[in-house]
Structure formats: C-alpha cells, structure tokens
Amino acid sequence: MVQSKVVILGGAGFVGSRLGDQLANKDIVFKKYDIETKNDVNILSLDIEEIETLNQLEGADTIINLAAVHRDDIRPLSRYDDVNVKGSVNVCEAARKREINKIIFTSSVAIYGFAPSNTDESGEPNYFNDYGRTKYLAEQVYKEWQAEDPENRTLVIVRPTVIFGEGNRGNVFNLLKQIASGRFMMFGNGKNRKSMAYVENVVAFLEYSLSFKPGLHIYNYIDKPDFDMNTLVSEARKTLFGKNNVGLRLPAILGIVIGYFADFFAKVTGITLPVSSIRVKKFMGTTQFASSVSETGFVPPVSLQDGLARTLRYEFVED
C-alpha cells in the first residue's frame, strides 16, 4: 500500500541504508539521495550545500535528513557549519518552495555535552565540540521553519545516543573488537552506565515517526534499559567465548596510569596504541540519557541484548 513519497538525505550512510530497507519492507514510496552514491543505482546524487541540487525534491511530501559531518577529525572546522547548519538552511528553503510540510531531522545527544545522568529532552544544551554545536544550531533552523506554519508543518527531531550495529565502525565496534581480540582489560568497578541505540531500532522509530501529526516533536533515542559496563562486557564475552564474566579487571587508578603511559609512548614514537588516557576515562565514565519515546507508543523491535548479540555474531563469529 502506497503511503507517502519520502526522500532520505544521506541515504548512503549507515543509518540511511538501513532506513531504506525499513521503508521498502513497509511498501512506503521513497528515494535516497547522497553526496556519494557509492555506484549504487538506487542512490541519487545530491549535495545539501548546493541548493540547486535540492530541486530534485519536487513532488516529495516528507524529508528525512540524515546528512551530516560528524567525525572528530573533520578539517577545516568550517565544514561542520557548511554541512550541518547551512545545509539545513537549504533543506528548509527547498521545503518552503515545494510545499513539503514534514521534516524528520536526526540531531544528536551531543548537543547536551557532558550532561548529568538521565538527561531527558528538556536538558540544557552544553555542547563541547563543533559537531554538537552545529547540530544544536541546525535544530533552531528547523524549528524556525516549523513555527512559520505550525498548523500544517510537522517537525520531528530525533537525538540518538551512540548508534551501533552490523557494519558500523564507531566507538562501540572498537570496544567490541578489543573484547573479541582477547586483549581487553576491564578498568574500575564497571558500574558506570552507557546509553546505546541499536540501528534497527533507530530506523524503526524514524519510520514510525512518519505518522506524527503537525507540530514539534523532539525525542532522545535510547534503547533501554541501559547496560552498565559489567553487563555490556559480560554479554559480549558470553556471545564470543561462552564466558559469563568480564575477564581481567584492573583498579581504576592503574588504568589511568596505563593510559598516560600509552599517551607518552605515542608522543615519543608516533605509534598509536589502542589504549589512551582519554579512552580509559571515557570507558569508566557514565553517559546515560532518558527518553520519552515510550510515550509515543513505539516498541523497539529488537532488545538491546539481542542487538548486541547480532552485532557480535556478524562481526566476529560468522564467517
């Protein structure tokens, strides 16, 4: 059954490719656009920095914007503003010209920065990097667009926590890779909690939000309940090795000392080690957010435990 004509900007990325599969399974008419088509005939070329290329959105009724620069090593720093903010200005202008009244924008919990535990959607912005800053500014661009015609325009802002899943190469993958290598060491008591989001659940919620009525809808996306590090490492080791424990555990202070030694070694030799003082501190810190997604009636199709197991099997177990 044809429901709508949706365009996905950033459709070649990790989330975008999964979202396309989700919409196809629901028989929703959509097109995927990206600055890099990756030689995929199903992805059309579009650059949100070039407003002329947004003429291709003629006839659409919903824009899902996943396009962004997010890595920590983007240079020059002006690229964050050019893509994340100015690109959003162009998207909103295209929506005005073509009378597209629904936009779903993926922001990030990075706008909260080092936030108190269980910060919800009402949390104060306290970003500490250009990614978080420009995601916050982009949100303001979309809010202005929606406020121009609040009776007819629908804006959904989704702020995911760290997303993981099969094929992703982010921080969660790096941690799981260390555990799978057998060289992982647990630092500290492991009681600190980490909010995470499995990619299949994120795209399911994006698809679910297509039904939202006119208005402003803002949601953190986190798969609950949050794992503490003891649980996360134990679950990973159970799937990988059949062992229900965290393995070698070292005192927190020793982990920090090892991290500083690794920093010194890397500075002297130019060889980057898999451990550093920053990584140790992040590992032992709590990064936990709250969400009101459950109030919408959405039920994640995959539990966090199953999502972790699926990722581990795909990346490290199956041939």
C-alpha positions in Angstrom: 0.0 0.0 0.0 1.5 3.4 -1.1 1.5 5.7 2.0 3.7 8.7 1.0 6.6 9.9 -1.0 9.6 10.2 1.3 13.1 11.4 0.5 16.1 10.3 2.5 19.0 12.7 2.5 22.2 10.9 3.5 20.8 7.7 2.2 24.1 6.0 1.5 25.2 6.1 5.1 25.0 3.5 7.9 21.6 4.6 9.1 20.3 5.7 5.7 20.9 2.3 4.0 19.1 0.5 6.9 16.2 3.1 6.7 15.8 2.4 3.0 15.3 -1.3 3.8 12.8 -0.5 6.5 10.7 1.7 4.3 10.8 -0.8 1.4 9.5 -3.5 3.8 6.6 -1.3 4.6 5.8 -0.5 1.0 6.5 3.2 1.5 7.5 5.1 -1.7 10.8 6.7 -1.1 14.0 7.9 -2.8 17.5 8.0 -1.4 20.0 10.8 -2.0 23.6 11.3 -1.0 26.6 13.3 -2.0 28.3 9.9 -2.5 26.3 7.4 -4.5 28.8 4.6 -4.0 27.9 3.4 -7.5 24.5 2.4 -6.2 21.9 2.9 -8.9 19.3 3.3 -6.1 21.0 6.4 -4.7 20.7 9.7 -6.5 23.4 12.4 -6.3 22.5 15.4 -4.1 24.6 17.9 -2.1 22.7 19.8 0.5 25.3 22.5 0.3 24.3 23.2 -3.3 20.7 24.4 -3.1 20.2 23.8 -6.8 20.5 20.1 -6.4 17.6 20.2 -4.0 15.3 20.8 -7.0 15.1 17.0 -7.2 12.8 17.0 -4.2 9.9 18.2 -6.3 6.8 16.1 -5.6 8.0 14.8 -2.2 5.9 15.2 0.9 8.4 14.2 3.6 12.1 14.9 4.1 14.2 12.7 6.4 17.6 14.4 6.8 20.4 12.2 7.9 23.1 14.1 6.1 25.9 15.4 8.3 29.6 15.6 9.1 30.2 14.0 12.5 33.7 12.6 12.8 36.1 14.3 15.3 38.8 14.9 12.7 36.9 17.0 10.1 39.1 19.8 8.8 38.6 22.6 8.2 36.3 23.1 11.1 34.1 25.3 9.0 32.9 22.1 7.3 30.6 21.4 10.4 28.9 24.7 9.8 28.8 24.4 6.0 27.1 21.0 6.0 25.2 20.7 9.3 23.9 24.3 9.6 23.9 25.9 6.1 22.8 22.5 4.6 19.8 22.6 7.0 19.0 26.2 5.8 19.0 24.9 2.2 16.8 21.9 3.1 14.2 24.2 4.8 14.3 26.6 1.8 13.7 23.7 -0.5 10.8 22.5 1.7 9.2 26.0 1.6 9.4 26.3 -2.2 8.0 22.8 -2.8 5.4 22.9 0.0 6.9 19.9 1.8 5.3 20.0 5.2 7.0 17.2 7.1 10.7 17.1 8.0 12.4 14.4 10.2 15.8 15.6 11.3 18.4 13.4 13.1 20.2 15.5 15.6 22.3 14.0 18.5 22.6 13.8 22.2 25.9 15.6 21.6 24.0 18.8 22.0 23.9 18.1 25.8 27.7 17.7 26.1 28.8 16.3 29.4 25.3 16.1 30.8 24.0 14.8 34.1 22.9 11.2 34.2 19.4 10.6 32.7 19.2 14.0 31.0 15.9 14.0 29.0 14.7 16.1 26.1 14.3 19.2 28.4 18.1 19.1 29.1 20.1 22.3 28.6 22.4 22.4 25.6 26.0 22.2 26.8 27.9 21.0 23.7 31.7 20.8 23.9 32.6 20.2 20.2 31.7 21.6 16.8 29.5 18.6 16.0 27.3 19.2 19.0 27.3 22.9 18.4 26.2 22.7 14.8 23.6 20.0 15.5 22.1 22.4 18.0 22.1 25.3 15.6 20.6 23.1 12.9 17.7 22.3 15.2 17.0 26.0 15.5 16.8 26.3 11.7 14.2 23.6 11.5 12.3 24.9 14.5 12.0 28.3 12.7 10.7 26.6 9.6 8.1 24.7 11.5 7.0 27.8 13.5 6.2 29.6 10.3 3.2 27.4 9.7 2.6 25.3 12.9 -0.9 24.2 12.0 0.3 22.4 8.9 4.0 21.6 9.3 5.4 18.6 11.2 8.9 18.6 12.5 10.4 15.6 14.2 13.8 16.0 15.8 15.4 12.7 16.9 18.5 12.9 19.1 20.1 9.4 19.1 22.8 8.3 21.6 25.7 6.3 20.2 24.4 4.0 17.4 25.8 0.6 16.9 25.0 -2.4 14.7 26.3 -4.7 12.0 28.7 -2.8 9.7 29.2 0.2 11.9 32.8 1.2 12.7 32.2 3.6 15.6 33.2 3.6 19.3 31.0 0.6 20.2 32.6 -1.5 17.4 36.1 -0.5 18.7 35.2 -1.7 22.2 33.7 -5.0 20.9 36.8 -5.5 18.7 39.1 -5.2 21.7 37.0 -7.8 23.7 36.9 -10.1 20.7 40.7 -9.9 20.4 41.2 -11.4 23.9 43.4 -8.4 24.8 40.7 -6.4 26.6 41.2 -5.3 30.2 38.3 -4.0 32.4 39.2 -0.9 34.4 37.3 0.1 37.5 34.3 -1.4 39.1 32.2 -1.4 35.9 29.1 0.1 37.5 29.1 3.1 35.2 26.3 3.0 32.6 26.3 3.7 28.9 23.3 4.6 26.8 23.3 3.0 23.4 20.9 2.5 20.4 20.7 -0.4 18.0 20.5 0.7 14.4 17.4 -1.4 13.6 15.5 0.2 16.4 16.6 3.7 15.4 15.4 3.2 11.8 12.1 1.6 13.0 11.5 4.8 15.1 12.2 7.0 12.2 9.7 5.1 10.1 7.2 5.2 13.0 7.5 9.0 13.2 6.2 9.3 9.6 2.8 9.1 11.2 3.2 12.0 13.6 0.8 14.9 13.2 1.6 18.6 12.6 3.6 20.1 15.5 7.0 20.0 17.0 8.2 16.5 18.3 11.5 16.1 20.0 12.9 12.8 21.2 16.1 11.4 22.5 16.5 7.9 21.2 18.0 5.4 23.6 17.4 1.6 23.9 16.5 0.8 27.5 17.5 -0.5 29.9 21.0 1.0 29.9 23.8 -1.5 30.3 26.4 -0.9 32.9 29.9 -1.8 31.7 29.9 -5.1 33.7 26.8 -6.2 31.8 28.0 -5.0 28.4 31.4 -6.8 28.7 29.8 -9.9 30.2 27.2 -10.1 27.4 29.9 -9.7 24.8 32.1 -12.4 26.3 29.2 -14.7 26.6 28.4 -14.4 22.9 32.0 -14.6 21.8 33.5 -17.1 24.2 30.7 -18.6 26.2 32.0 -17.0 29.4 29.7 -15.0 31.7 32.3 -12.7 33.3 34.3 -9.6 32.5 37.7 -11.3 32.5 40.8 -9.4 33.8 39.8 -6.4 35.9 42.3 -3.7 37.0 41.9 -0.9 39.5 40.7 2.4 38.0 43.9 4.3 39.1 46.1 1.7 37.4 44.0 2.0 34.2 44.6 5.8 34.2 48.3 5.3 34.7 48.5 2.9 31.8 46.6 5.4 29.7 49.0 8.2 30.4 51.9 5.8 29.7 50.3 5.0 26.4 49.9 8.7 25.6 53.7 9.3 26.4 54.6 6.3 24.2 52.5 7.5 21.3 54.0 11.0 21.6 57.6 9.8 21.6 57.3 7.0 18.9 54.4 8.3 16.8 52.8 4.8 17.2 49.1 5.0 18.3 48.1 2.3 20.8 44.5 1.0 21.3 44.6 2.5 24.8 44.9 6.1 25.9 44.1 8.2 29.0 41.1 9.7 27.2 39.7 6.3 26.2 40.2 5.0 29.7 38.4 8.0 31.3 35.6 7.7 28.7 35.3 4.0 29.4 34.9 4.5 33.1 32.6 7.5 32.8 28.8 7.3 32.8 27.0 8.5 29.6 23.3 8.0 30.3 20.2 9.7 28.9 16.5 9.4 29.4 13.9 9.4 26.6 10.1 10.0 26.2 9.9 7.7 23.1 7.9 5.2 25.0 5.1 7.8 25.4 4.5 7.7 21.7 3.5 4.0 21.8 6.6 2.9 19.9 8.0 -0.5 20.9 11.6 -1.3 19.7 11.5 -4.4 17.6 14.9 -5.7 18.9 16.1 -5.8 22.6 19.4 -4.2 23.4 20.7 -7.6 24.4 19.7 -9.2 21.1 21.1 -6.2 19.1 24.4 -6.6 20.8 24.4 -10.4 20.1 23.5 -9.9 16.5 26.3 -7.4 16.0 28.9 -9.6 17.7 27.9 -12.6 15.6 28.0 -10.7 12.4 31.3 -9.0 13.0 33.3 -11.6 14.9 31.7 -15.0 14.9 30.1 -15.7 11.5 32.4 -16.4 8.5 
